[in-house]
Amino acid sequence: MRQGRRAVARFWSAFSLFAGLSVLAFVLAATSAASQFTPFSRGSQARNILEGSWQSCREVDGRYSERVYDHVVNGAGQYEVHLGPHNEFAIFQSVASEHRDHASAENLLSPYRIETEAGRATHRWEIPSLNLAFTVTLAGGSRTDCDNWFILLEPLKKPSH
């Protein structure tokens, strides 16, 4: 009888360990180095296209994460904005399903890689062909394996309403 209880106790002990490790793995994966974007909004007064805090973190393989924003109007892709990886940015006219090389001539941002100086960086591009201004500023953060950027994508000529 005691052996049966011990076997059951070992089973539940092993099961609890497995369940705990599974939950831990899930939590770590959910909070891992995935790129994150936190939008800021000024409600109905907002005239910016994209404004917020964006984070590019180093993945397990050593590469940084990237996020792509597709700007679509009435079902038609107007342009796409690439945030990352790391300190790279790109804007391409139209929206494509395949990934585009940030170093290509199709990237409307030059330079596309922002260099930091003493842990600080900021850059503003103006793209008249798309009526856009794009500003990125390296922000502080609590994780050394992440780059935190404040980004602002706005029309060059703001609507007058």
C-alpha positions in Angstrom: 0.0 0.0 0.0 2.8 2.4 0.9 4.5 1.7 -2.5 1.4 2.7 -4.3 1.2 6.0 -2.4 4.8 6.7 -3.1 4.3 6.0 -6.8 1.4 8.4 -6.8 3.3 11.0 -4.9 6.3 10.7 -7.3 3.9 11.0 -10.3 2.3 14.2 -8.9 5.7 15.6 -8.0 7.0 15.0 -11.5 3.7 16.3 -13.0 4.0 19.5 -10.9 7.6 20.0 -11.9 6.6 19.6 -15.6 3.6 21.9 -15.3 5.7 24.5 -13.5 8.5 24.4 -16.1 5.9 24.6 -18.9 4.3 27.7 -17.4 7.7 29.3 -16.9 8.7 28.6 -20.5 5.4 30.1 -21.7 5.9 33.2 -19.6 9.5 33.6 -20.8 8.4 33.2 -24.4 5.7 35.7 -24.0 8.0 38.3 -22.4 11.0 37.4 -24.5 12.7 39.7 -27.0 9.7 40.1 -29.3 9.4 43.5 -30.9 6.8 45.6 -29.1 5.0 48.8 -30.1 3.1 50.9 -27.6 1.0 53.6 -29.4 0.4 57.0 -28.0 -2.7 58.8 -28.9 -4.3 62.2 -28.4 -7.8 61.0 -29.0 -9.8 62.6 -31.8 -7.2 65.4 -32.0 -4.5 63.0 -33.2 -3.2 64.0 -36.6 -0.1 61.7 -36.5 -0.1 58.5 -38.5 2.0 56.5 -36.1 3.3 57.7 -32.7 4.6 55.7 -29.9 7.3 53.7 -28.2 8.9 50.8 -30.0 11.3 48.2 -28.7 13.7 46.0 -30.6 15.2 43.3 -28.5 17.9 40.7 -29.0 16.5 37.3 -29.8 18.0 34.0 -28.6 19.9 33.7 -31.9 21.6 37.1 -31.3 19.6 39.0 -33.9 17.3 41.9 -33.1 13.6 41.9 -33.7 11.8 43.9 -36.4 8.3 45.2 -36.9 6.6 46.3 -40.1 3.7 48.7 -40.3 1.6 48.6 -43.5 -0.2 51.8 -44.2 -3.4 50.8 -46.0 -6.1 53.3 -47.3 -9.4 51.9 -48.7 -7.8 48.5 -49.0 -4.8 49.6 -51.0 -1.3 49.5 -49.5 0.3 53.0 -49.7 3.6 52.3 -48.0 5.3 50.2 -45.4 7.4 51.3 -42.4 10.1 49.0 -41.1 11.1 49.4 -37.4 14.3 47.6 -36.8 16.1 45.4 -36.5 18.1 47.1 -33.9 18.9 50.7 -35.2 17.6 50.2 -38.8 14.6 51.9 -40.3 13.0 51.8 -43.7 10.0 53.2 -45.6 9.1 51.6 -48.9 6.5 52.9 -51.3 3.6 50.4 -51.6 3.2 47.3 -49.5 4.9 44.0 -50.4 4.4 40.5 -48.9 8.1 39.7 -49.0 10.7 41.3 -46.8 12.7 44.1 -48.5 16.4 44.9 -47.9 16.8 48.1 -46.0 20.1 48.8 -47.9 18.3 48.8 -51.2 17.7 51.9 -53.3 13.9 51.4 -52.8 14.3 52.4 -49.2 13.2 56.1 -49.0 15.2 56.7 -45.8 18.9 57.6 -46.0 20.7 56.9 -43.8 18.7 53.8 -42.9 20.9 52.9 -40.0 21.1 55.3 -37.1 24.4 55.6 -35.2 24.3 56.2 -31.5 26.7 58.6 -29.7 27.1 58.2 -26.0 23.9 56.2 -25.9 21.9 58.8 -27.7 20.5 59.1 -31.2 17.8 61.0 -33.1 17.0 61.5 -36.7 14.3 63.0 -38.8 13.5 62.2 -42.5 11.2 64.1 -44.8 9.7 62.2 -47.7 7.8 64.7 -49.8 6.7 62.1 -52.4 4.5 60.5 -49.6 3.9 63.7 -47.7 5.6 62.1 -44.6 8.0 63.2 -41.9 9.5 60.3 -39.8 11.4 61.0 -36.6 13.1 58.4 -34.4 14.7 59.1 -31.0 16.6 56.5 -28.9 14.9 56.4 -25.5 16.1 54.9 -22.2 15.1 51.5 -21.1 15.6 49.0 -18.3 16.8 46.1 -20.5 20.3 46.2 -21.9 19.3 43.7 -24.6 16.7 46.0 -26.1 16.8 49.3 -28.0 13.9 51.5 -27.1 12.8 54.1 -29.7 10.2 56.9 -29.7 8.9 57.1 -33.2 6.7 59.7 -34.9 5.3 59.3 -38.4 3.3 62.4 -39.4 2.1 64.2 -42.5 4.4 66.9 -43.7 1.4 69.1 -44.5 -1.2 68.6 -41.7 -4.9 68.6 -42.6 -6.6 71.9 -41.9 -9.8 70.6 -40.2 
